[in-house]
Amino acid sequence: MRVRDWHEVYEPQSDEDVSTQASRCMDCGIPFCTQGCPLGNRIPVFNDGAFRGDWERAAEQLFATNNFPEFTGRLCPAPCESACVLGIGDEPVTIERIEYEVAEHAFARGLPVAAAPRAETGRRVVVVGSGPAGLSAAAQLRAAGHGVRVLERSDAPGGLLRYGIPEFKLEKRVLERRLEVMRAAGVVFDCGVEVGGRGPSLETLAAGADAVVLALGSTRPRTIDVPGADLPGVVTAMAYLEAAARALVTGDPSPLDAAGRHVVILGGGDTGADCLGTAHRQGAASVTQLEILDRPPAHRSAEEPWPTMPRVFKTTSAHAEGGERRFSIETLAFTGEGRVGALRALDHRRGETFEMAGDLVVIAAGFVGPELDDLGLAGPAFTTARATLRVDDVWRVPVPGATPVFACGDAVRGQSLIVWAIAEGRAAAAAVDRHLRGGATSLAAPVEPYAQSW
């Protein structure tokens, strides 16, 4: 069974199967799938290439708008498929999987998988953070010919791609392959560098660069303020997933290992599913996932019409592996002597309270914004009411000084999708390039800054 190893769960597909699926694309007069994709991917065009077995053309079109289709093809929840015209009355084209296949064929065949750097500009840009937003900004800026240095506070680059996404969804060889492409292009990665606090200040970085891009992510976890929340064994999802990921690297047991434990996961989203699959592989005695919201409908509701991305009941690969899912459950307290051993909760659907065993509780309730205190950017001058970084219409943070500071990704948008992070990294890079060149850029800017009317 696959829960006994950490290999990616994706089943291989033949070129014939990919061609058959791509042939379902109708080459619509108005391709709403492209509108549904934050990157504006040219989906009908690379679908046609995959259908015809013209992998070079398919890859050329895909990599033109997406720096990392090998990531999105594995991790994106595919808003493009929600907007597929075929999906109005049938199953949509499996666009995400075709994207995956095009990217893997490109790497296997030695096709171009990144834009080559143009003539060197002599300008230097520092990117803080090496998650999807930081990596896409760095890749685009290097392609424009600027010198790019990426700072990462962890011991290796990748952000959540490295320590937040489980191996069974993204084997780290895929991340390392991309990082090698970027290093070969001239991007410099400096790890173990914590900007602010014990590391260089933002002012110091700005003084030594022509521009700074903050791609910090949204890393402050949302917790649950109930009695017993401070008991040992009650942990956040990222702490749990990072410990598991590091254990695979070192070969040592995870300090938060689920082996033999009754695991309760609070949160029904993708991160909760990642924790579920991880607990299975660690040998948990049982795994239960609790969601405070009602169970979503099986099909798109009238309140979420096509081509919007609906909230529907979803069974991920981790859910298919086992475990129990319960909805409309509100956690009231954690109990235990010296360590969590159970939780008390309210079943809103039945109107009754109950207790259940749980000697490892993982809170997968999302995030509440970037960590800004050490950067000196906390407070209303720099943040929105949602505690995200405030940017203007060219992705610039209102930091005084001669060197401009830009921001993108979850630090600006709040917790969101990998495809949005990549899109915003590309857009911020275009804004930086435009500033450094005095008003002109050829870099694609697929999205505008997130509306900050609050």
SVG drawing of the C-alpha trace seen along z (x, -y; Angstrom):
<svg xmlns="http://www.w3.org/2000/svg" viewBox="-30 -58 57 60">
<polyline fill="none" stroke="black" stroke-width="0.4" points="0.0,0.0 1.2,-3.5 0.8,-4.7 3.9,-2.6 6.1,-4.9 6.5,-8.6 6.6,-8.5 4.3,-10.8 0.9,-9.3 0.3,-10.2 -0.2,-7.3 1.8,-7.4 -0.1,-8.1 0.7,-7.1 1.1,-9.7 -2.0,-8.1 -4.0,-8.8 -2.8,-12.4 -3.6,-12.9 -7.1,-11.5 -7.8,-13.8 -6.3,-16.8 -8.5,-16.1 -11.6,-16.9 -10.5,-20.6 -13.0,-22.4 -10.8,-25.3 -13.6,-27.6 -14.1,-31.0 -13.8,-32.4 -11.6,-30.1 -12.9,-30.7 -10.3,-28.3 -7.6,-31.0 -9.7,-33.6 -10.0,-31.2 -6.3,-30.8 -4.5,-33.6 -1.5,-33.2 -3.6,-33.5 -2.1,-30.2 -2.7,-29.5 -4.6,-26.4 -6.2,-25.5 -2.9,-26.0 -0.8,-23.7 -3.7,-21.2 -3.6,-21.1 0.2,-20.5 -0.3,-17.7 -3.1,-16.2 -0.8,-16.2 2.3,-15.0 4.0,-18.3 5.6,-18.6 8.0,-21.4 5.1,-23.7 3.1,-22.7 6.0,-23.5 6.8,-26.7 3.3,-28.0 3.1,-26.7 6.4,-28.0 5.7,-31.4 3.1,-32.2 4.0,-29.8 7.5,-29.6 6.8,-26.4 4.2,-24.1 5.9,-21.1 4.7,-22.6 1.2,-23.7 0.6,-20.5 1.0,-18.7 -0.4,-21.2 -2.8,-23.6 -6.5,-23.2 -7.1,-24.0 -9.5,-27.0 -9.1,-26.7 -11.0,-23.4 -13.8,-25.0 -14.0,-27.5 -13.8,-24.9 -16.7,-25.3 -17.0,-21.5 -17.6,-21.3 -21.0,-23.0 -22.5,-19.6 -19.7,-17.1 -16.4,-16.5 -14.0,-19.3 -10.7,-18.7 -8.0,-17.5 -6.0,-20.6 -3.8,-20.3 -2.7,-16.8 -1.9,-17.8 0.1,-20.7 2.1,-18.2 2.7,-16.0 3.8,-18.8 6.3,-20.0 7.7,-16.5 8.1,-15.9 9.9,-19.2 12.4,-18.3 12.9,-14.7 13.4,-15.9 15.8,-18.8 13.4,-21.4 13.8,-25.0 12.1,-25.2 13.1,-28.8 13.7,-32.1 17.4,-32.8 18.8,-35.9 19.0,-38.9 21.8,-41.4 23.0,-42.2 21.7,-45.4 24.1,-45.8 21.1,-46.3 20.8,-44.2 17.6,-43.0 17.2,-41.2 14.2,-38.9 13.3,-37.9 11.6,-34.5 12.0,-31.5 8.4,-30.2 6.5,-30.2 6.1,-33.9 9.8,-34.6 11.0,-32.0 8.8,-33.3 9.9,-36.9 13.5,-35.9 13.2,-33.8 11.6,-36.7 14.0,-39.3 17.0,-37.2 15.4,-36.6 15.3,-40.4 19.1,-40.5 19.2,-41.8 21.4,-40.3 19.2,-38.4 20.0,-37.3 17.3,-35.3 17.4,-35.3 15.8,-32.4 15.7,-32.1 15.5,-28.3 18.4,-26.0 17.3,-25.3 15.3,-27.2 11.7,-26.5 9.6,-27.8 6.4,-25.8 7.3,-23.8 10.1,-22.2 8.8,-21.9 5.1,-22.5 4.1,-20.2 4.5,-16.5 6.7,-14.3 3.8,-12.2 2.5,-15.3 5.8,-16.9 9.0,-14.9 11.8,-17.2 13.8,-16.1 11.3,-18.1 12.1,-21.2 15.8,-20.6 15.6,-20.2 14.0,-23.6 16.5,-25.3 19.4,-23.9 17.9,-25.6 17.7,-28.9 21.2,-28.6 22.5,-27.8 20.8,-31.0 22.7,-33.0 20.2,-33.3 22.0,-33.3 20.4,-31.6 21.6,-32.5 20.0,-30.4 19.9,-30.7 19.5,-34.5 16.7,-36.0 16.0,-39.5 15.5,-41.7 16.0,-40.3 19.3,-38.4 20.0,-39.1 20.5,-42.2 17.8,-44.8 15.6,-45.8 17.4,-49.1 20.7,-47.4 19.4,-45.2 17.9,-48.2 21.2,-50.2 23.0,-47.4 20.5,-46.9 18.6,-48.7 15.3,-47.1 14.0,-44.7 11.1,-42.3 9.4,-40.9 7.8,-37.5 7.4,-36.5 4.4,-34.3 1.6,-34.2 3.3,-32.3 1.5,-33.2 -0.8,-30.2 -4.4,-30.7 -4.8,-29.0 -7.9,-27.9 -8.4,-29.7 -10.1,-27.1 -9.1,-25.5 -6.2,-23.1 -4.9,-24.6 -1.4,-24.9 -1.2,-21.2 1.7,-19.3 0.5,-17.3 -1.6,-20.2 0.4,-21.5 -0.1,-23.6 -0.2,-22.0 3.0,-23.6 4.9,-22.5 3.7,-19.0 4.4,-18.9 7.8,-20.6 8.9,-18.1 7.8,-15.2 9.6,-16.7 12.8,-17.2 12.7,-13.6 12.7,-12.3 15.8,-14.3 17.7,-13.3 16.4,-9.8 15.6,-10.5 12.1,-10.0 10.0,-13.1 9.5,-14.7 5.8,-15.0 5.5,-11.5 2.0,-10.1 3.0,-6.5 0.5,-4.6 -1.4,-7.8 -5.0,-8.8 -4.6,-11.8 -7.3,-14.6 -6.9,-17.2 -8.9,-20.4 -9.5,-21.9 -10.9,-20.4 -8.8,-22.2 -5.9,-21.0 -3.4,-21.5 -5.6,-19.3 -5.5,-16.7 -1.7,-16.9 -1.6,-16.2 -4.0,-13.3 -1.8,-11.7 1.3,-12.3 -0.3,-10.7 -1.2,-7.6 2.4,-7.2 3.7,-7.6 1.5,-4.7 -1.2,-6.5 -3.6,-4.3 -6.5,-6.4 -7.0,-9.7 -10.1,-11.9 -10.5,-15.2 -13.0,-17.7 -14.4,-20.6 -16.4,-23.4 -18.3,-24.2 -21.1,-22.0 -20.3,-19.4 -20.1,-21.1 -22.5,-20.0 -21.5,-17.4 -22.2,-19.7 -21.9,-23.4 -24.6,-25.4 -26.7,-28.2 -24.8,-30.7 -21.5,-29.8 -22.3,-29.7 -20.0,-28.7 -17.2,-29.8 -16.4,-30.6 -14.5,-28.1 -17.2,-26.5 -16.9,-25.1 -17.8,-21.4 -17.1,-18.2 -13.7,-17.0 -11.9,-13.7 -8.2,-14.1 -5.7,-11.2 -5.1,-11.4 -8.8,-11.0 -9.0,-8.0 -6.3,-6.4 -8.5,-6.2 -9.5,-8.2 -12.8,-9.6 -14.2,-13.1 -16.8,-14.9 -18.4,-18.2 -20.2,-20.9 -18.0,-20.2 -16.8,-22.9 -13.9,-22.2 -14.7,-23.4 -11.7,-22.2 -8.7,-19.9 -8.1,-17.7 -5.3,-15.5 -2.9,-15.0 0.5,-16.4 -0.4,-15.9 -3.5,-16.1 -5.5,-12.9 -8.9,-13.9 -11.0,-16.8 -14.6,-18.0 -16.6,-19.2 -20.1,-20.3 -21.8,-18.6 -23.9,-21.5 -25.9,-19.3 -27.1,-17.1 -27.0,-19.8 -25.0,-17.7 -21.6,-17.7 -19.2,-14.7 -15.7,-13.7 -13.2,-11.8 -9.7,-10.4 -6.9,-12.4 -3.3,-12.3 -2.0,-14.3 -4.1,-17.2 -3.1,-19.1 -4.6,-22.6 -4.9,-23.2 -7.0,-26.4 -5.0,-28.5 -2.8,-31.6 -3.4,-35.2 -0.6,-37.1 3.1,-37.6 5.6,-38.0 6.5,-41.7 7.6,-42.9 11.4,-42.2 11.2,-44.0 9.8,-47.2 6.7,-47.0 4.0,-46.3 1.3,-48.9 -1.3,-50.6 1.2,-52.6 2.4,-49.4 -0.4,-46.9 -4.1,-46.4 -6.9,-45.6 -6.2,-42.0 -2.6,-42.3 -1.2,-41.8 1.4,-44.1 -0.1,-47.2 1.1,-47.8 0.2,-50.4 -0.9,-49.8 2.7,-48.8 3.3,-46.4 5.3,-48.9 5.3,-49.0 5.2,-52.5 8.7,-52.2 10.7,-55.5 14.1,-55.6 15.8,-55.8 15.6,-52.0 12.1,-50.9 10.6,-47.9 8.0,-45.7 5.9,-42.8 3.9,-40.0 2.3,-36.6 0.6,-35.6 2.2,-38.5 0.0,-40.8 -3.0,-38.6 -3.2,-36.5 -3.2,-32.7 -4.0,-31.7 -3.2,-29.3 0.2,-28.5 -0.9,-29.7 -1.8,-33.1 1.7,-33.3 3.4,-32.6 1.2,-35.1 1.9,-37.8 5.6,-37.1 5.6,-37.6 3.6,-40.8 5.8,-42.3 8.9,-41.4 7.5,-43.3 6.9,-46.3 10.5,-46.1 11.9,-45.8 9.8,-48.7 11.1,-50.9 14.7,-49.9 14.4,-50.6 12.7,-53.9 9.2,-53.0 9.4,-50.1 9.4,-46.3 8.8,-43.3 8.0,-41.0 4.5,-39.7 2.4,-41.0 -0.7,-38.7 -2.5,-40.3 -2.9,-43.6 -2.3,-44.1 -5.1,-42.6 -7.8,-45.2 -7.1,-46.7 -10.3,-48.6 -10.6,-47.5"/>
</svg>
